[in-house]
Amino acid sequence: MTGPHVIPFLPAYIPVEVCETVGMDPAQPEGVAKCMAAVQADVRDDGVSAPAADVDALRQVVSDARQGGVDLKIVVLPNNPGIDTPLRDIASEVGAANPGATVLALSPSFAGTYSPTIDRVTLEAGQDVAKTGNAALSAKNFVGEISTPDFPWTALTIVLTLGVAAAAALTRVLQVRSKRFAGSGASSAPSAEG
């Protein structure tokens, strides 16, 4: 078999709807690439690339997230792409240009995320609550979900395992003791001969 066994990078599909975010025409030569460059410039500026009506509220969400220790970047598409997966591609491209940042890409019905510091399960949970149709509310919901501490399942598992082991050991000790007691009681009982 010839050729690389591993693709050095995953191809990204950036939808034309990203051009609506920055008010550019996707029909121009290299239109989507230029639109994505404009989105990257917006994000570098203040952490947000969104339609003008949403920018102030989203800047506040980014500021609040930063105070909570999350370097958040937000991209909002005013219309849904044909499928939801391009939003993760947009988030990944913005994340690659902003090392260490957590990125949320939103459209009215979809969300996509990227983060080098937050696990995928938490990101997916955040995405689930970020599909409200209201960009600011969606972003707040996302930040709330990724900032909420998880239940300490590992600690619970350790405590339960130690509890079961202690119960098993105690049961065995009591079992051995009862056999000894039963054995000593049988040998000291008077025998009825005669």
C-alpha positions as CSV (number, residue, x, y, z in Angstrom):
1,M,0.0,0.0,0.0
2,T,1.4,3.4,-0.9
3,G,0.7,6.8,0.4
4,P,0.5,8.1,4.0
5,H,-1.2,5.8,6.5
6,V,-2.2,8.8,8.5
7,I,-3.7,12.0,7.1
8,P,-1.5,14.8,8.4
9,F,-4.5,17.1,9.0
10,L,-8.2,16.6,8.8
11,P,-9.8,18.6,6.0
12,A,-12.2,21.3,7.2
13,Y,-15.4,22.3,5.6
14,I,-16.1,25.9,6.2
15,P,-19.6,26.8,5.1
16,V,-20.5,29.9,3.1
17,E,-22.7,31.0,6.0
18,V,-19.5,32.2,7.8
19,C,-19.4,35.0,5.3
20,E,-22.7,36.4,6.6
21,T,-21.1,36.7,10.0
22,V,-18.6,39.3,8.7
23,G,-20.8,40.8,5.9
24,M,-18.7,39.6,3.0
25,D,-19.8,38.0,-0.4
26,P,-18.8,34.4,-0.6
27,A,-18.9,34.6,-4.4
28,Q,-15.7,36.6,-4.6
29,P,-12.5,34.7,-5.5
30,E,-11.4,32.6,-2.5
31,G,-14.5,33.9,-0.8
32,V,-14.9,31.5,2.1
33,A,-11.2,31.7,2.8
34,K,-11.3,35.5,3.0
35,C,-14.4,35.3,5.1
36,M,-12.7,33.0,7.5
37,A,-9.7,35.3,7.7
38,A,-12.0,38.2,8.6
39,V,-13.6,36.0,11.3
40,Q,-10.2,35.2,12.7
41,A,-9.3,38.9,12.8
42,D,-12.6,39.7,14.6
43,V,-11.8,36.9,17.2
44,R,-8.3,38.1,17.7
45,D,-9.6,41.6,18.3
46,D,-12.1,40.9,21.1
47,G,-12.8,37.2,21.2
48,V,-16.1,37.5,19.3
49,S,-17.1,37.3,15.6
50,A,-20.8,37.7,15.4
51,P,-23.6,39.8,13.8
52,A,-23.5,43.4,15.2
53,A,-26.6,42.9,17.3
54,D,-25.0,40.1,19.4
55,V,-21.5,41.5,19.8
56,D,-21.9,43.5,23.0
57,A,-23.6,40.7,24.9
58,L,-21.2,38.1,23.7
59,R,-18.2,40.3,24.7
60,Q,-19.6,40.3,28.2
61,V,-19.9,36.5,28.2
62,V,-16.2,36.3,27.0
63,S,-15.2,38.7,29.8
64,D,-17.1,36.7,32.4
65,A,-15.6,33.4,31.2
66,R,-12.1,34.9,31.3
67,Q,-12.7,35.9,35.0
68,G,-13.7,32.3,35.6
69,G,-10.4,31.1,34.1
70,V,-11.7,30.1,30.6
71,D,-10.2,31.7,27.5
72,L,-13.3,31.7,25.4
73,K,-13.7,32.7,21.8
74,I,-17.2,32.8,20.1
75,V,-18.2,32.7,16.5
76,V,-21.9,33.2,15.6
77,L,-23.4,32.4,12.2
78,P,-26.7,34.1,11.6
79,N,-28.1,31.2,9.6
80,N,-27.7,27.4,9.9
81,P,-25.4,25.6,7.6
82,G,-26.8,22.5,5.9
83,I,-25.4,20.2,8.7
84,D,-24.0,20.9,12.1
85,T,-20.5,19.4,11.7
86,P,-19.0,22.5,9.9
87,L,-19.4,24.4,13.2
88,R,-16.8,22.1,14.8
89,D,-14.5,22.8,11.8
90,I,-14.9,26.5,12.3
91,A,-14.2,26.1,16.1
92,S,-11.1,24.0,15.3
93,E,-9.8,26.6,12.9
94,V,-10.3,29.4,15.3
95,G,-8.8,27.2,18.1
96,A,-5.7,26.5,16.0
97,A,-5.1,30.2,15.5
98,N,-5.7,30.9,19.3
99,P,-3.6,28.3,21.2
100,G,-5.1,27.4,24.6
101,A,-8.5,28.9,23.8
102,T,-11.9,27.2,24.1
103,V,-14.0,28.0,21.1
104,L,-17.8,28.0,20.7
105,A,-19.3,28.3,17.2
106,L,-23.0,28.9,17.1
107,S,-25.8,29.1,14.6
108,P,-29.5,29.3,15.4
109,S,-30.0,25.5,15.8
110,F,-26.4,24.1,16.0
111,A,-23.3,24.4,18.1
112,G,-19.7,23.3,17.6
113,T,-16.8,23.4,20.0
114,Y,-13.1,23.1,20.3
115,S,-10.8,23.1,23.4
116,P,-7.4,21.7,24.1
117,T,-8.1,21.9,27.9
118,I,-11.6,20.7,28.3
119,D,-12.6,17.1,27.7
120,R,-14.9,16.3,24.8
121,V,-17.7,14.9,27.1
122,T,-17.9,18.3,28.9
123,L,-17.8,20.2,25.6
124,E,-20.6,18.0,24.2
125,A,-22.7,18.7,27.3
126,G,-22.0,22.4,26.8
127,Q,-23.1,22.1,23.2
128,D,-26.3,20.5,24.2
129,V,-27.4,23.5,26.3
130,A,-26.1,26.0,23.7
131,K,-28.7,25.4,21.1
132,T,-31.3,28.0,22.1
133,G,-31.4,30.3,19.1
134,N,-30.3,33.2,21.2
135,A,-26.5,33.6,20.9
136,A,-25.9,35.4,24.2
137,L,-28.1,32.9,26.2
138,S,-26.5,30.0,24.4
139,A,-23.0,31.2,25.2
140,K,-23.9,31.8,28.9
141,N,-25.4,28.3,29.0
142,F,-22.2,26.8,27.5
143,V,-19.9,28.6,30.0
144,G,-22.2,27.5,32.9
145,E,-22.0,23.9,31.8
146,I,-18.2,23.8,31.2
147,S,-17.6,25.7,34.5
148,T,-19.7,23.5,36.7
149,P,-17.6,21.0,38.6
150,D,-18.3,17.4,37.9
151,F,-19.4,14.9,40.5
152,P,-16.3,13.2,41.9
153,W,-17.1,9.7,40.6
154,T,-13.6,8.5,41.1
155,A,-13.7,9.3,44.8
156,L,-17.1,7.6,45.1
157,T,-15.9,4.5,43.4
158,I,-12.8,4.3,45.6
159,V,-15.0,4.7,48.8
160,L,-17.5,2.1,47.6
161,T,-14.7,-0.4,46.7
162,L,-13.0,0.0,50.1
163,G,-16.4,-0.3,51.8
164,V,-17.2,-3.6,50.0
165,A,-13.7,-4.9,50.7
166,A,-14.0,-4.0,54.4
167,A,-17.5,-5.6,54.6
168,A,-16.1,-8.8,52.9
169,A,-13.2,-8.9,55.4
170,L,-15.5,-8.3,58.4
171,T,-17.8,-11.0,57.1
172,R,-14.9,-13.5,56.9
173,V,-13.7,-12.6,60.4
174,L,-17.1,-13.1,61.8
175,Q,-17.5,-16.4,59.9
176,V,-14.2,-17.8,61.3
177,R,-15.1,-16.6,64.8
178,S,-18.5,-18.3,64.7
179,K,-17.0,-21.6,63.6
180,R,-14.5,-21.4,66.4
181,F,-17.2,-20.7,68.9
182,A,-19.4,-23.5,67.5
183,G,-16.4,-25.9,67.6
184,S,-15.4,-25.0,71.2
185,G,-19.1,-25.2,72.3
186,A,-19.5,-28.8,70.9
187,S,-16.3,-30.1,72.5
188,S,-17.1,-28.7,76.0
189,A,-20.7,-30.0,76.1
190,P,-21.2,-33.1,78.4
191,S,-21.6,-36.3,76.4
192,A,-24.4,-38.6,77.2
193,E,-23.0,-42.1,77.4
194,G,-24.7,-44.7,79.1
